[in-house]
Amino acid sequence: MNSYNKLKTFQLRHGHCNIPMIYKKYFQLVIWTTEQRKQYKLMIEGKASIMTKERKQALEKIGFQWNLNSATRSQQSRNIK
């Protein structure tokens, strides 16, 4: 199973794509998602990147958050309500 499919499975089980770094079971997936964010940042800065439009759209389709700071704030505000 490729990393995208593993992330999709994680999202279906947990309702989000923000994998805590403390999950040793998902360590390789944490590395992969971190690399996706890095490649996305390079892409939007107009630098060389392996991020494709198709990959970006596929990740966004399953609710992938590009900025973890805003994702964390959003999740925290949902927990407060």
C-alpha positions in Angstrom: 0.0 0.0 0.0 1.4 3.4 -0.9 1.7 6.3 1.5 -1.3 8.1 0.1 -3.5 5.1 0.6 -2.2 4.7 4.2 -3.0 8.3 4.9 -6.5 7.8 3.4 -7.0 4.8 5.7 -5.8 6.8 8.7 -8.2 9.6 7.8 -11.2 7.3 7.5 -10.4 5.8 10.9 -9.6 9.0 12.8 -11.5 11.7 10.8 -8.4 13.8 10.1 -4.9 13.6 8.4 -2.9 15.2 11.2 -0.9 12.3 12.6 0.7 12.9 15.9 4.5 12.4 15.9 4.2 10.2 19.0 2.4 7.4 17.0 5.3 5.1 16.4 3.0 2.9 14.3 2.7 5.7 11.8 6.2 7.1 11.9 6.9 6.6 8.2 3.6 8.2 7.4 4.5 11.2 9.5 7.7 11.5 7.5 5.8 11.3 4.2 3.2 13.9 5.2 6.0 16.2 6.4 7.6 15.9 3.0 4.3 16.6 1.2 4.0 19.9 3.2 7.6 20.7 2.3 7.1 20.1 -1.4 3.8 22.1 -1.4 5.6 25.0 0.2 8.3 24.9 -2.5 5.6 24.7 -5.2 3.8 27.8 -4.0 7.1 29.7 -3.6 7.7 28.9 -7.3 10.7 26.7 -6.5 11.5 23.2 -7.8 9.1 20.7 -6.3 7.9 17.2 -6.9 4.4 18.2 -5.9 1.9 17.8 -8.7 -1.5 19.4 -9.2 -3.0 15.9 -9.1 -1.3 15.0 -5.8 -2.3 18.3 -4.3 -5.9 17.8 -5.3 -6.0 14.2 -4.0 -4.6 15.2 -0.6 -7.0 18.1 -0.3 -9.9 15.8 -1.2 -9.3 13.7 1.9 -8.9 16.8 4.1 -5.1 17.2 4.2 -4.1 20.4 6.0 -1.1 22.1 4.5 -0.5 24.3 7.5 -0.5 22.4 10.8 -0.7 25.5 12.9 -4.1 26.5 11.5 -5.2 22.8 11.5 -4.3 22.6 15.2 -6.2 25.8 16.1 -9.2 24.6 14.1 -9.2 21.2 15.9 -8.8 22.9 19.3 -11.8 25.2 18.6 -13.9 22.2 17.7 -13.0 20.5 20.9 -14.0 23.6 22.9 -17.5 23.7 21.5 
